């Protein structure tokens, strides 16, 4: 469908009440001030450290905007609201930073619970997990660096592999594809290895396992092409979620501190170029590749719609999904869904105190991504004005 517009705010915010829009307007106004975000992040971490009861404040503001609830049943209202406008839900258990084996097993079971919840439901087209949710970060670093593991670590790594396999096997048997998120570059090779093993095993008849490729890294377009060649040779399909990336400042700081080559693209233009080239490559090879375009970038979203039209791919083709985070870029999500494209929102959930690290990242991302907060604010303000003038 050529010529689609993403500027229709009536469509973009049709699921939001006036009260919800005013709350969102206040939130993004606050996020437009980096100093406020920095101070707020410090105060939030301090409150957590001294066990100050801040949950009620978080729940009514940033949690209500960016999260679906504290557990799966609490997400049902968000799921139903999105589905009413043709948008799917990606249940995202956003608890992180655990190291104890019992905690890692518990996270694995919760991810499996999302898959069982999604079984047979069109409104939950994917589930998702981070490998750091079910594996100790330091162990992933050692595996990534090819440092020899001792006997206990080898057993620990076997349990990580078993958790990943349990999740992917359940996804395949349930018919609900699972997305494996990308993470820091110094553990990503280990994650890529796990993802490729799972794709080889479970993507024989249909694509049930997706890996994630961060195109703000200068080596990822080459990785995508190499992965495709290995898949063709191995006789399995691949699923790829394409994103620009979420760890740029941390990646650059670490590279400078350790004297490593910076893994990040030299500028935003290079990231944009590789992202769009990756879209073009995937669409041209859609026979073996299924795509989830995880982007808040309007130009890239529109580029994908044009690529689909040029290749004769229907908007509702299940091999192509668009995805955005809950609470962000509704003008992209709702306008694409209204035009018949397959769209899903990441819906994070978890106990409020446990998902605060995720919420702080969302706040910092909205502050650091050039134009993101201003764009959200301008669209919300435009819609509020349109409603007032009715």
C-alpha positions in Angstrom: 0.0 0.0 0.0 1.9 3.0 -1.2 1.4 6.5 0.1 0.5 5.7 3.7 0.7 8.6 6.1 1.8 8.3 9.8 0.6 11.8 10.7 -3.0 11.1 11.5 -3.3 11.8 15.2 -7.0 10.8 15.4 -6.0 7.3 14.4 -2.7 7.3 16.4 -4.4 8.1 19.7 -7.9 6.6 19.2 -7.2 4.2 22.1 -6.4 7.0 24.6 -8.9 9.0 26.6 -8.3 12.7 27.1 -7.1 12.0 30.6 -4.5 9.5 29.4 -3.3 11.9 26.7 -2.9 14.7 29.3 -0.9 12.3 31.5 1.3 11.3 28.5 1.8 15.0 27.7 3.0 15.7 31.2 5.3 12.7 31.2 7.0 13.5 27.9 7.3 17.2 28.9 9.3 16.0 32.0 11.3 13.7 29.8 12.3 16.6 27.6 14.5 17.9 30.3 17.7 15.7 30.6 18.7 17.3 34.0 15.3 16.3 35.5 15.7 12.7 34.1 19.2 12.4 35.6 18.1 13.7 39.0 15.0 11.6 39.0 17.0 8.5 38.1 19.4 9.1 41.0 16.6 9.7 43.5 14.8 6.6 42.3 17.8 4.4 42.8 18.4 6.0 46.2 14.8 5.3 47.2 15.2 1.7 46.2 18.4 1.4 48.2 16.8 2.6 51.4 13.5 0.8 50.7 11.5 4.0 50.5 7.9 3.2 49.4 7.9 4.8 45.9 5.8 2.1 44.1 2.6 4.1 44.2 4.3 7.1 42.6 5.8 5.0 39.9 2.6 3.1 39.2 0.5 6.2 38.5 3.0 7.8 36.2 5.8 6.2 34.1 4.7 2.6 34.9 1.2 3.2 33.8 2.4 4.7 30.5 5.1 2.2 29.6 4.0 -1.1 31.2 1.0 -3.4 31.0 0.9 -4.4 34.7 2.7 -6.4 37.3 1.7 -9.8 36.0 0.2 -11.4 32.9 -3.5 -11.1 34.1 -3.0 -7.4 34.7 -1.8 -7.0 31.1 -5.1 -8.3 29.7 -6.7 -4.8 29.6 -3.8 -3.5 27.5 -3.9 -6.5 25.2 -7.6 -6.1 24.6 -7.3 -2.4 24.0 -4.5 -3.0 21.4 -6.3 -5.8 19.7 -9.4 -3.7 19.3 -7.4 -1.6 16.8 -5.6 -4.5 15.1 -2.4 -4.4 17.1 -0.9 -7.5 18.8 0.9 -7.7 22.1 4.4 -9.0 22.8 4.4 -10.0 26.5 7.8 -8.9 27.8 8.7 -9.9 31.3 11.1 -7.1 32.1 12.8 -8.2 35.4 16.5 -8.3 35.0 19.9 -8.3 36.8 19.5 -11.6 38.6 22.3 -14.0 39.2 21.0 -16.7 41.6 20.1 -20.0 39.9 16.6 -20.0 41.5 15.9 -16.6 40.2 17.1 -17.5 36.7 14.9 -20.6 36.7 12.0 -18.5 37.9 12.5 -16.1 35.0 12.6 -19.0 32.6 9.3 -20.3 34.0 7.7 -16.9 33.7 8.8 -16.6 30.0 7.3 -20.1 29.4 4.1 -18.8 31.1 3.9 -16.0 28.5 4.2 -18.6 25.7 1.4 -20.8 27.3 -0.7 -17.7 27.6 -0.1 -16.8 23.9 -1.0 -20.3 22.7 -3.6 -20.2 20.0 -4.2 -16.4 20.3 -3.9 -14.0 17.4 -3.7 -11.1 19.8 -0.3 -12.3 21.1 1.7 -13.0 17.9 5.2 -13.3 19.7 6.8 -13.8 23.0 10.3 -12.5 23.9 13.2 -12.9 26.3 16.6 -11.6 27.1 19.3 -14.2 27.6 20.6 -12.2 30.5 17.3 -12.9 32.2 18.1 -16.6 32.3 22.0 -16.5 32.5 24.5 -14.8 34.7 26.1 -11.9 32.9 29.7 -12.7 33.9 29.3 -16.3 32.6 28.1 -14.9 29.2 31.2 -12.6 29.2 33.5 -15.6 29.7 31.8 -17.7 27.0 31.9 -14.7 24.6 35.6 -14.2 25.2 36.3 -17.9 24.8 37.8 -18.1 28.2 38.0 -21.7 29.4 35.3 -22.6 31.9 35.8 -24.7 34.9 33.7 -27.7 35.7 31.1 -25.7 37.7 30.9 -23.1 35.0 30.5 -25.7 32.3 27.5 -27.1 34.2 26.1 -23.6 34.6 26.4 -23.0 30.9 24.6 -26.3 30.2 21.7 -25.1 32.4 21.6 -21.9 30.4 21.5 -23.8 27.1 18.7 -26.0 28.7 16.7 -22.9 29.6 16.9 -21.4 26.2 16.0 -24.8 24.6 13.0 -25.2 27.0 11.7 -21.8 25.9 12.2 -22.3 22.2 10.9 -25.8 22.2 7.7 -24.7 24.0 7.4 -21.8 21.5 7.7 -24.2 18.6 5.2 -26.7 20.0 2.7 -23.9 20.9 3.0 -22.2 17.5 4.0 -18.9 19.0 7.3 -17.5 17.6 9.8 -16.2 20.2 12.1 -13.2 19.9 15.6 -13.4 21.4 16.7 -9.8 22.2 20.1 -8.4 21.4 22.3 -7.1 24.2 25.8 -5.7 24.9 28.4 -6.4 22.2 30.7 -8.2 24.6 28.2 -10.9 25.2 26.4 -10.8 21.9 28.5 -13.6 20.2 27.4 -16.0 22.9 23.8 -15.0 22.4 24.1 -15.3 18.6 25.5 -18.8 19.1 22.5 -19.9 21.2 20.1 -18.3 18.8 21.6 -19.9 15.7 21.5 -23.4 17.4 17.8 -22.9 18.2 17.0 -21.6 14.7 18.7 -24.7 13.2 16.6 -26.9 15.4 13.2 -25.3 15.4 12.9 -23.3 12.1 12.8 -26.3 9.8 9.1 -26.1 8.8 8.3 -22.5 9.9 10.1 -19.7 11.6 9.6 -20.0 15.3 12.8 -18.5 16.7 14.0 -14.9 15.9 17.3 -13.4 16.6 17.8 -9.6 17.0 20.3 -7.6 14.9 21.4 -4.1 16.1 22.3 -2.1 13.0 24.0 0.7 15.0 26.9 -1.8 15.1 29.0 -1.5 11.9 29.4 -5.3 11.6 25.8 -6.4 11.8 24.8 -6.1 8.1 27.6 -8.5 7.2 26.5 -10.7 10.1 22.9 -10.8 8.6 24.2 -11.8 5.2 26.4 -14.5 6.7 23.6 -15.9 8.8 21.4 -16.1 5.7 24.0 -18.0 3.8 24.4 -20.5 6.7 20.6 -20.9 6.9 20.4 -21.7 3.2 23.2 -24.2 3.4 21.7 -25.7 6.6 18.2 -25.9 5.3 16.5 -23.8 7.9 14.7 -20.5 8.0 15.7 -17.5 10.0 13.7 -14.9 11.9 15.3 -11.5 12.4 14.2 -8.6 14.5 15.9 -5.5 13.1 16.6 -2.7 15.5 19.0 0.3 15.5 20.2 -0.5 19.0 19.9 0.6 22.6 23.3 0.7 24.2 25.3 3.2 22.3 26.7 5.4 25.1 27.7 2.4 27.2 29.3 0.7 24.2 31.4 3.7 23.2 32.5 4.4 26.8 33.6 0.8 27.3 35.5 0.8 24.0 37.3 4.0 24.9 38.1 2.8 28.4 39.6 -0.5 27.3 41.2 0.7 24.1 39.0 -1.5 21.9 37.7 -0.6 18.4 34.4 1.2 18.8 31.7 -1.3 17.6 29.2 1.5 16.9 28.6 3.2 13.6 30.5 6.5 13.1 27.2 8.5 12.9 23.4 8.2 12.7 23.4 8.4 9.0 25.5 5.2 8.8 23.1 3.4 11.2 20.1 4.6 9.1 21.8 3.4 5.9 22.6 -0.1 7.2 19.1 -0.4 8.8 17.4 0.3 5.5 19.9 -1.9 3.6 19.0 -4.7 6.0 15.3 -4.2 5.3 16.0 -4.4 1.6 18.1 -7.6 2.0 15.4 -9.3 4.1 12.5 -8.4 1.8 14.5 -9.6 -1.2 15.1 -12.9 0.6 11.7 -13.3 2.2 11.5 -16.9 1.2 14.1 -17.8 3.9 13.8 -14.7 6.2 10.9 -13.5 8.3 11.2 -9.9 9.6 10.2 -8.0 12.7 11.0 -4.4 12.0 11.5 -3.0 15.5 11.7 0.7 14.8 10.4 4.0 16.1 11.8 5.6 12.9 9.1 6.9 10.6 11.3 6.9 7.5 12.4 3.3 7.9 8.8 2.1 8.6 7.6 3.8 5.5 10.6 2.4 3.5 9.5 -1.1 4.5 5.9 -0.5 3.3 7.3 0.7 -0.1 9.6 -2.4 -0.3 6.7 -4.6 0.4 4.6 -3.0 -2.4 7.5 -3.1 -4.8 7.9 -6.9 -4.2 4.2 -7.6 -4.3 4.0 -8.5 -0.6 0.6 -8.0 0.9 0.4 -5.8 4.1 -1.0 -8.7 6.1 1.8 -11.1 5.1 2.8 -12.9 8.3 6.5 -12.9 7.4 6.6 -9.1 8.0 5.8 -7.5 11.3 6.3 -3.9 12.6 6.9 -3.5 16.3 7.2 -0.6 18.7 7.3 -0.2 22.5 4.1 0.4 24.5 3.8 4.1 25.2 5.9 5.2 22.3 5.4 5.9 18.6 1.6 5.3 18.6 1.4 7.3 15.3 3.5 4.6 13.6 1.8 1.6 15.3 -1.9 2.6 14.9 -1.6 4.2 11.4 0.2 1.1 10.1 -2.4 -1.2 11.7 -5.2 0.9 10.3 -3.7 0.4 6.8 -3.7 -3.4 7.3 -0.1 -4.1 8.2 0.8 -6.5 10.9 1.9 -4.6 14.0 2.7 -5.5 17.6 3.6 -3.6 20.7 6.1 -4.7 23.3 4.1 -4.8 26.6 6.6 -4.9 29.5 5.4 -6.2 32.8 6.6 -7.3 36.2 6.6 -6.2 39.9 7.1 -2.4 40.0 10.3 -2.4 42.0 11.7 -5.1 39.7 11.0 -3.3 36.5 12.4 0.1 37.6 15.7 -0.5 35.8 13.7 -1.0 32.6 11.7 2.2 33.2 14.8 4.2 33.9 16.2 3.1 30.5 13.0 4.2 28.8 13.3 7.6 30.4 17.0 7.9 29.4 16.3 6.7 25.9 13.6 9.3 25.4 16.0 11.9 26.6 18.9 10.8 24.5 17.3 9.8 21.2 17.3 13.0 19.1 13.8 14.3 18.5 12.0 11.4 20.1 10.5 13.3 23.0 9.7 16.4 21.0 8.0 14.3 18.3 5.8 12.5 20.9 4.9 15.8 22.6 4.0 17.6 19.3 1.7 14.7 18.2 0.0 14.5 21.6 -0.5 18.3 21.7 -1.9 18.2 18.2 -4.4 15.6 19.1 -5.5 17.3 22.3 -6.0 20.5 20.3 -8.0 18.6 17.6 -10.3 17.1 20.3 -10.8 20.5 22.0 -11.8 22.0 18.7 -14.5 19.4 17.9 
